[in-house]
Amino acid sequence: MTRGDCLVIERADGCFDLFKLLPNGTRHPVYRSIADHHVARRLAVAKLGPQGRAVYYKDESEPDAAIRLLAAR
């Protein structure tokens, strides 16, 4: 993941949280408690902005090493 990319995390309750990776490498929360994974994906693609190139996904129970590509620009 590089700056501007987005990460969708599926929570144990079935909702999704969306984060954008900042230039310093931290995850900035963009949306919380999205009920539908299709909506989460569309929002993430829309939030990629000028530097973001891809949307990534992981389940909250998985380690960060399990982050995988969900969609590319």
C-alpha positions, 0 to 999 in steps of 0.5 A, spaced: 500 500 500 502 507 498 499 513 500 493 515 497 490 508 497 484 506 501 483 500 505 476 496 507 476 492 513 470 488 515 469 488 522 466 482 526 459 485 526 459 484 518 460 492 517 465 495 514 470 501 515 474 505 510 481 508 511 485 512 507 493 511 507 496 518 509 503 520 506 506 518 513 503 511 513 498 512 518 491 510 516 486 515 516 478 513 518 474 516 512 467 512 513 465 507 519 460 502 519 458 501 512 453 496 512 454 493 505 461 491 502 459 494 495 457 500 498 464 500 501 468 498 495 464 504 491 466 509 496 473 507 497 474 507 489 471 514 489 476 516 495 482 514 492 484 521 489 490 524 485 495 519 489 491 513 490 491 507 485 488 501 489 483 499 494 485 493 499 481 489 503 482 485 510 478 482 515 479 485 522 481 478 525 487 478 520 494 480 521 496 486 516 500 481 512 493 478 510 491 485 506 490 484 499 488 487 493 480 489 492 480 493 486 485 498 482 484 504 479 
